[in-house]
Amino acid sequence: MERAVRRQFLRIMAAERAVKTSVPAGRCGDMAAERAGGAGTGGEAGPDPGGTEPLHQDNPLLSLPIVAIDSVLGLMAYDEISGLRLVCKRMDAICQRLLNQGFLKVERYHSLCQKQVKAQLPRRESERRNHSLARHADILAAVETRLSLLNMTFMKYVDTNLCCFIPGKVIDEIYRVLRYVNSTRSPQRAHEVLQELRDISSMAMEYFDEKIVPILKKKLSSADMSGRLLGVAPAKYPEIKLLMGPDHNLKWIVALMVAVQLLSFYLVKDLDWKWVMFWAYMFGGCVNHSITLAIHEISHNAAFGNKYAIFNRYFGMFANLPVGLPYSVSFKRYHMDHHRYMGGDGIDVDIPTDFEGWFFCTRLRKFFWVILQPLFYAIRPLCINPKPITHLEIINLAVQLTFNLLIYHLLGVKSIVYMLAGSLLGMGLHPISGHFIAEHYMFLKGHETYSYYGPLNLITFNVGYHNEHHDFPSVPGCRLPQVKKIAADYYDKLPQYSSWVKVLYDFIMDDTISPYSRIKRIVKDAKQD
């Protein structure tokens, strides 16, 4: 019975599509415009552009109640549903809604399957490898990654009604994989099972990014935003634009922090080594890490504004002095890539290397990875995206070496050790360092960026307001809490943290999280500094 209804419905829809091929030339233009409008928006269709009666008025199936139409379409594959979008505007609106619901349903089905498998796996990773459900877990983990990529590609546009989840065939393939996992005791290896899913989903995402996203972006009203609010905020919250511009207090705060560290260099020069290291972690690490976040602010020209960009570069060199390692100019170059092409493979050096993801996969190894974070952040650009040295980087290096030699000559080796140890320890296993992982590691599927609203924002220039920062990078850190307050109905709904220490603990102890837990994208025609 179900198959008969399905065949009859498809026969009628095919006949209606055939009618379109025989309409007059002028009407064909209207139908093309109708299809373009249907593909670009997720809302209900408007009136017929030609002013004529809709073609489906004589179609009894489309005159049925929406519940009945949903029941009939529920018998079809999602690939067939996506093909029916061409029938007419009403059918397009119905199919868009079903495609969006289908993607959300397959996400929930995957979560249920993964939860059931995890409940049967042993806690020890060494025991999991030889378990009968090991391959099931591998396949589900790979599907989770694929779902996250699809979510990041499509759903931010779907949520703002700019389009629907277009590739229905991908939903069908995910369901096929999940049913295969549930019904098979000894599945094939993950790469064999997921080959078709990887191929069609990658093609769908590449086509969407190359052909459809440029059209959707023309509908966005702000060029200063990175993608989460998608042009809604400037129209709904025009006062946010008033928050953009330099922070005139930043240069005085940074000057005070540099002076405090210079005084610390003097005070530790005669201490025992154990106290030098103690204060390097407890005090120097906090101050130096805070200074690195001030340099982050300066990289966005928050000290002197965009009009005097070169002043910001030289002021960044000044702020760099107590850190001991010359990096402020280079950080500016790579950090702009992070904002323009976040997660870009071979571009965004915030993404761990393949070696990091492969090797640091156990709790003990992740513990050491957290300790060695400063080392990896220093080496990663050379491995992932090396750039030619600029004259400003040479100046930065010369100024920093001169300063370090001066401190060594005047105050001795203990002050130098305090300075360098404070930077390395403060950016390793340190409470403030939780922001490195909290910002973009995917603790929740489909969420790439997280904000932290705890007290450590007071000494980190509000870097915890990270969703707000990526949405409005021209707003200095001191005003990001105002952004959240203005757009509270948006930001309050997003996943957030209240403890960076807990983030570090969860990252180390959670076996499902590793340096691989990042979204990576293929970026074409990227323009880098």
RABEL-V436642 format. One record per residue. N is the residue number from 1. RES is the residue in one small letter. SS is DSSP state (h for helix, s for strand, l for the rest). PSI is psi in whole degrees, -180 to 180 (NA if undefined). Layout:
n=(N/N)
res=(RES/RES)
ss=(SS/SS)
psi=(PSI/PSI)
This chain:
n=(1/2/3/4/5/6/7/8/9/10/11/12/13/14/15/16/17/18/19/20/21/22/23/24/25/26/27/28/29/30/31/32/33/34/35/36/37/38/39/40/41/42/43/44/45/46/47/48/49/50/51/52/53/54/55/56/57/58/59/60/61/62/63/64/65/66/67/68/69/70/71/72/73/74/75/76/77/78/79/80/81/82/83/84/85/86/87/88/89/90/91/92/93/94/95/96/97/98/99/100/101/102/103/104/105/106/107/108/109/110/111/112/113/114/115/116/117/118/119/120/121/122/123/124/125/126/127/128/129/130/131/132/133/134/135/136/137/138/139/140/141/142/143/144/145/146/147/148/149/150/151/152/153/154/155/156/157/158/159/160/161/162/163/164/165/166/167/168/169/170/171/172/173/174/175/176/177/178/179/180/181/182/183/184/185/186/187/188/189/190/191/192/193/194/195/196/197/198/199/200/201/202/203/204/205/206/207/208/209/210/211/212/213/214/215/216/217/218/219/220/221/222/223/224/225/226/227/228/229/230/231/232/233/234/235/236/237/238/239/240/241/242/243/244/245/246/247/248/249/250/251/252/253/254/255/256/257/258/259/260/261/262/263/264/265/266/267/268/269/270/271/272/273/274/275/276/277/278/279/280/281/282/283/284/285/286/287/288/289/290/291/292/293/294/295/296/297/298/299/300/301/302/303/304/305/306/307/308/309/310/311/312/313/314/315/316/317/318/319/320/321/322/323/324/325/326/327/328/329/330/331/332/333/334/335/336/337/338/339/340/341/342/343/344/345/346/347/348/349/350/351/352/353/354/355/356/357/358/359/360/361/362/363/364/365/366/367/368/369/370/371/372/373/374/375/376/377/378/379/380/381/382/383/384/385/386/387/388/389/390/391/392/393/394/395/396/397/398/399/400/401/402/403/404/405/406/407/408/409/410/411/412/413/414/415/416/417/418/419/420/421/422/423/424/425/426/427/428/429/430/431/432/433/434/435/436/437/438/439/440/441/442/443/444/445/446/447/448/449/450/451/452/453/454/455/456/457/458/459/460/461/462/463/464/465/466/467/468/469/470/471/472/473/474/475/476/477/478/479/480/481/482/483/484/485/486/487/488/489/490/491/492/493/494/495/496/497/498/499/500/501/502/503/504/505/506/507/508/509/510/511/512/513/514/515/516/517/518/519/520/521/522/523/524/525/526/527/528/529)
res=(m/e/r/a/v/r/r/q/f/l/r/i/m/a/a/e/r/a/v/k/t/s/v/p/a/g/r/c/g/d/m/a/a/e/r/a/g/g/a/g/t/g/g/e/a/g/p/d/p/g/g/t/e/p/l/h/q/d/n/p/l/l/s/l/p/i/v/a/i/d/s/v/l/g/l/m/a/y/d/e/i/s/g/l/r/l/v/c/k/r/m/d/a/i/c/q/r/l/l/n/q/g/f/l/k/v/e/r/y/h/s/l/c/q/k/q/v/k/a/q/l/p/r/r/e/s/e/r/r/n/h/s/l/a/r/h/a/d/i/l/a/a/v/e/t/r/l/s/l/l/n/m/t/f/m/k/y/v/d/t/n/l/c/c/f/i/p/g/k/v/i/d/e/i/y/r/v/l/r/y/v/n/s/t/r/s/p/q/r/a/h/e/v/l/q/e/l/r/d/i/s/s/m/a/m/e/y/f/d/e/k/i/v/p/i/l/k/k/k/l/s/s/a/d/m/s/g/r/l/l/g/v/a/p/a/k/y/p/e/i/k/l/l/m/g/p/d/h/n/l/k/w/i/v/a/l/m/v/a/v/q/l/l/s/f/y/l/v/k/d/l/d/w/k/w/v/m/f/w/a/y/m/f/g/g/c/v/n/h/s/i/t/l/a/i/h/e/i/s/h/n/a/a/f/g/n/k/y/a/i/f/n/r/y/f/g/m/f/a/n/l/p/v/g/l/p/y/s/v/s/f/k/r/y/h/m/d/h/h/r/y/m/g/g/d/g/i/d/v/d/i/p/t/d/f/e/g/w/f/f/c/t/r/l/r/k/f/f/w/v/i/l/q/p/l/f/y/a/i/r/p/l/c/i/n/p/k/p/i/t/h/l/e/i/i/n/l/a/v/q/l/t/f/n/l/l/i/y/h/l/l/g/v/k/s/i/v/y/m/l/a/g/s/l/l/g/m/g/l/h/p/i/s/g/h/f/i/a/e/h/y/m/f/l/k/g/h/e/t/y/s/y/y/g/p/l/n/l/i/t/f/n/v/g/y/h/n/e/h/h/d/f/p/s/v/p/g/c/r/l/p/q/v/k/k/i/a/a/d/y/y/d/k/l/p/q/y/s/s/w/v/k/v/l/y/d/f/i/m/d/d/t/i/s/p/y/s/r/i/k/r/i/v/k/d/a/k/q/d)
ss=(l/h/h/h/h/h/h/h/h/h/h/h/h/h/h/h/h/h/h/h/l/l/l/l/h/h/h/h/h/h/h/h/h/h/h/h/h/h/h/h/l/l/l/l/l/l/l/l/l/l/l/l/l/l/h/h/h/h/l/l/h/h/h/l/l/h/h/h/h/h/h/h/h/l/l/l/l/h/h/h/h/h/h/h/h/h/l/l/h/h/h/h/h/h/h/h/h/h/h/h/h/h/h/h/h/h/h/h/h/h/h/h/h/h/h/h/h/h/h/h/l/l/l/l/h/h/h/h/l/l/l/l/l/h/h/h/h/h/h/h/h/h/h/h/h/h/h/h/h/h/h/h/h/h/h/h/h/h/l/l/l/l/l/l/l/l/l/h/h/h/h/h/h/h/h/h/h/h/h/h/h/h/h/l/l/l/l/l/l/h/h/h/h/l/h/h/h/h/h/h/h/h/h/h/h/h/h/h/h/h/h/h/h/h/h/h/h/l/l/l/l/l/l/l/l/l/l/l/l/l/l/h/h/h/h/h/l/h/h/h/h/h/h/l/s/l/l/l/l/h/h/h/h/h/h/h/h/h/h/h/h/h/h/h/h/h/h/h/l/l/l/l/h/h/h/h/h/h/h/h/h/h/h/h/h/h/h/h/h/h/h/h/h/h/h/h/h/h/h/l/l/l/l/l/l/h/h/h/h/h/h/h/h/h/h/h/h/h/h/h/h/h/h/l/l/l/l/h/h/h/h/h/h/h/h/h/h/h/h/h/l/l/l/s/l/l/l/l/l/l/l/l/l/h/h/h/h/h/h/l/l/l/h/h/h/h/h/h/h/h/h/l/h/h/h/h/h/h/h/h/h/h/h/h/l/l/l/l/l/l/h/h/h/h/h/h/h/h/h/h/h/h/h/h/h/h/h/h/h/h/h/l/h/h/h/h/h/h/h/h/h/h/h/h/h/h/l/l/l/l/h/h/h/h/h/h/h/h/h/h/l/l/l/l/l/l/l/l/l/l/s/s/l/l/h/h/h/h/h/l/l/l/l/l/l/h/h/h/h/h/h/l/l/l/s/l/h/h/h/h/h/h/h/h/h/h/l/h/h/h/h/l/l/l/l/s/s/l/l/h/h/h/h/h/h/h/h/h/h/l/l/l/l/l/l/l/l/l/l/l/s/l/l/l/l/l/l/l/l)
psi=(-46/-42/-36/-45/-42/-45/-42/-42/-46/-35/-43/-41/-39/-39/-39/-37/-36/-31/-35/-29/-13/6/160/164/-43/-40/-31/-38/-40/-39/-37/-42/-37/-44/-40/-41/-38/-35/-21/-11/158/-2/-173/150/151/-167/159/128/-26/-6/6/172/142/147/-22/9/-26/4/111/-29/-41/-8/-4/161/153/-32/-40/-41/-42/-39/-41/-47/-26/-16/-7/162/154/-27/-39/-39/-42/-33/-28/-5/-21/-8/-55/176/-41/-43/-37/-46/-42/-45/-38/-45/-42/-36/-43/-44/-36/-41/-41/-37/-41/-30/-45/-40/-42/-43/-40/-45/-44/-39/-41/-40/-44/-34/-23/-8/147/158/-33/131/-35/-32/-27/-34/-33/8/153/-20/12/-44/-35/-45/-39/-44/-45/-35/-40/-38/-38/-43/-42/-41/-39/-42/-43/-40/-47/-31/-46/-43/-24/-29/-35/-41/-24/16/30/-23/-178/178/101/-47/87/-30/-30/-41/-45/-42/-38/-44/-41/-44/-45/-40/-36/-44/-41/-26/-1/130/-34/79/164/175/156/-42/-27/-42/-35/6/-48/-41/-44/-43/-54/-34/-39/-43/-41/-44/-41/-44/-43/-46/-38/-38/-34/-42/-43/-34/-42/-36/-25/-20/-10/142/1/135/-3/1/151/-8/-18/-42/-17/45/-3/-41/-45/-35/-39/-32/70/-20/-17/-35/-27/-17/-12/148/175/157/106/-14/-13/-44/-33/-37/-44/-42/-39/-40/-41/-42/-39/-42/-36/-40/-39/-39/-40/-40/-28/-5/-23/8/160/156/-37/-34/-31/-47/-36/-51/-26/-39/-48/-38/-54/-38/-41/-48/-47/-38/-39/-38/-39/-33/-26/-40/-35/-44/-43/-33/-24/15/33/-15/-48/0/166/-25/-32/57/-39/-32/-37/-37/-44/-34/-32/-37/-38/-46/-28/-22/-51/-15/-34/-22/124/104/-7/-42/-45/-39/-42/-46/-46/-31/-33/-35/-38/-39/-41/-40/56/125/6/123/124/3/-55/107/2/-16/126/154/166/-35/-44/-46/-36/-43/-44/71/-8/169/-45/-44/-39/-34/-47/-31/-41/-42/-38/14/-44/-38/-44/-37/-30/-38/-32/-44/-34/-28/-38/-47/66/141/152/144/138/167/-30/-35/-36/-41/-44/-44/-45/-43/-43/-42/-40/-44/-45/-43/-36/-43/-43/-42/-40/-37/-16/179/-29/-36/-37/-44/-42/-43/-52/-40/-38/-40/-46/-44/-38/-23/8/-121/82/144/-39/-29/-9/-24/-28/-42/-36/-29/-48/2/135/82/-30/134/130/-6/117/-27/137/150/154/129/37/-179/-22/-12/-24/-28/12/22/37/32/-19/-26/68/-35/-44/-40/-43/-30/-36/73/-16/-6/122/160/-34/-19/-1/-36/-30/-35/-46/-39/-41/-43/40/-34/-19/-54/-29/-21/-12/151/142/164/156/-2/119/-29/-42/-34/-46/-44/-46/-38/-42/-41/-23/117/-15/-5/137/179/-16/-10/56/151/127/135/154/120/126/146/41/138/112/159/NA)
